Amino acid sequence: MVVWRILFGFIMIIGVCRQFYHGWIEYFYMTPAWHFTWEGFSWIRPLPSWGMYVVFGIVGLASLLITLGKWYRLGTIIFFLSFTYIELIDKTTYLNHYYLVSILGLLMIFMPLAGNHQGKTAQGWLWLMRIQVGLVYFFAGIAKLNTDWLLRAQPLKIWLTANQDFPVIGSWLTYDSVAFIGSWGGAAFDLTVPFLLCWKRTRMPAFLALVAFHLMTAKMFQLGLFPWLMIANATLFFAPNWPSQVWQRITFRPQQPVTKNVSPEQIDIFPQWLILPLVLHLTLQIMLPFRHHLYSGNFMWHETGYRFSWHVMLTEKTGLVRFTIKDKQGHKSLIYGTRNLTQVQLKMMSTQPDMIVQFAHHLADLHPGTVGVYVESYVSLNGRKSMPFIDPHQNLLAVSSLDAGSLVLPLTEE
C-alpha cells in the first residue's frame, strides 16, 4: 500500500504539471465568464487568476507530501480539499477518474500510510481499496451491457475508425468485426478483471492484460492520467509483499524469511468507529450506478443518473442549441451559446439537459424582464442522425436543473 501511495502521489504531481504546461488552468477556470455549478454547491466559485494557480500549486505540494510520506495526514487532507474544490467549480470538467481521485483522496486521510510507518497494517484497508477499485471496473462493465455497445458496437466503431493511423493495426480498425470484438471484449474485461486479479493463478495474466488494455486506450483515445492511475491501482491486488519480492529478483538476492518482531504498538488495528461510515460509503458506491433505472428512457440519451456511476466511454454525442428569450411584452430574441461560453462548455452543455436548463436561467439573469426561455436543440447519439432533444415549447425557467430530464424528448431509434 505504501508503494501504491507513492505511485498515486507521483501521478497526481504529473497531473498538476500537465495543467500548468497546457494552459488548462487559465482555459477551464479563468477564461469562462460563467461556470456550470453543481446543485447544492453554487457557492463554490473560482478564485482570481493568481488564486487558481496557487490552488493548483497546493495540490502539487500535497501530492509531493503524499509521495514522500511526510506530514502524511496533513498532506492528504489538503489534497482532498483542494482537488475536490477544483472539481466542484464547473460541471464541464467532470471526468470519472477525477471523481475516483477525490474518493481515493478521502479514504487516504484515514489510512496509516505515513512514510515512517514500520509496523503492520490491518488487511481491512487493503481490501477496502481493492473493493473500491473493483467496483469501478465492474460497474463500467455492467453499463456496457446495452444494445448500442453490444449490438451496434457503438461508439467504439466511431472511435476506432478515427484511429486508422494507429501503428501496425491501424488499417484493421475500420472493420466492423474488429469493433464488435473490441466491444464484447471490453465488456468482458471490465466485468471479470477485478475477480481475476483477486485469484493468484490468474492474477499475473489479468494484470498483463490490464496493462496492455490501458496502454492501448491511452494511445488511441487520449485519456490523460486515467490509464496510469488504473495500472497503479491494480498493484493493490498483488500479495502485500510483492515489492520486496520484485526487489530481490532485481538484485538477485535469495528471499530471506521474515524474522523481525513487531511490537504491539506497531500493529495497526482497523478502527472500529470507521466501520459503519465505510460500510455506508461502499453501500452508496453500489447503489449510485443503479439509480438511472429509476427513470424511463435511454439513460445515455437523457443522462439522468449518468454521472458518478462509472459509465465509462459509453457515448459519443454532438449537439446544437439555439435559445429564444421572451420578455414581458411578448418580444422574442434568439441567443446562441457561443457568445457566452467556451467551446468546451458549449460542447458539454448542448448534449446534457441539466446544463441546458442551467444556462437558460443564466440567460434570464443576463436579460432583465425575461419571462421565458426556450431552446431548439438537436443531438446525435452514437452515430445516429441528429434528433430533437429538448421540448421546444417548454419554458425552461419553469423547471430546475434537477428536473431537466423530464424535458427530454424520447429517443427514436431511426
Buried (B, 14 or more C-beta within 10 A) or exposed (E): BBBBBBBBBBBBBBBBEEBBEEEEBBBBBBEBEBBBBBEEEEEBEBBEEEEBBEBBBBBBBBBBBBBBBEBBBEBBBBBBBBBBBBBBBBBBBBBBBBBBBBBBBBBBBBBBBBBEBEEEBBEBBBBBBBBBBBBBBBBBBBBBEBEBBBEBBBBBBEBBBBBEEBEEEEEEBBEEEBBBEBBBEBBEBBBBBBEBBBEEEBBEEBBEBBBEBBEBBBEBBEBBBBBBBBBBBBBBBBEEEEBBEEEBEEEEEEEEEEEEEEEEEEEBEBEEEBEEEBEEBBEEBEEBBEBBEEBEBBBBBBBBBBBBBBBBBBBBBEBBBBBBBBBEEEEEEEBEBEEBBBEBBBBBBBBBBBBBBBBBBBBBEEBEEBEBBBBBBBBBBBEBEEBBBBBBEBEBBEBEBEEBBEBBBEBEEE
